[in-house]
Amino acid sequence: MGLVRVEGREIVDRRYGLIRPPRAAMPFSWIHGIRWSDVCDQPTFGEVWPGMADILDDADFLVAHNAGFDRKVLTSCCAKAGLASPALPWRCTVRTARDVLRIRPANLKNVCRVLGIALRHHHALSDAEACARIALAGARAETA
């Protein structure tokens, strides 16, 4: 899990941690490189989230690339852990890339390439920071 906090126009906090999923099956290891052996001894989402969620205190919104997917995952994880899901609106950096920055294709790797953002694709903290930087680029473009 990776979280990045932006205040004003700068990144002020970063949080990262591996979490143990509810099952040992890791069908997407080929994408992110995380194996069961990497996470089997890590805390669960329910154990990690309460200590990380304060990064959202007084936030106006959440940002993600393909925000609908991340919103569903976060909502599901919170529900399964018996925790409240953040009651914040979401903004999608895919839409920012397409509609504001006019970048196509708008996949995270290409948007980062076009904007010159360093990316270790599918690493949670790198992806989160990339989304923050895309949102900042979109905000700059909107006010220009």
Summary of the structure (lengths in Angstrom):
residues: 144
radius of gyration: 15.5
end to end distance: 33.0
largest distance: 48.4
contacts: 385
relative contact order: 0.17
helix: 49%
strand: 15%
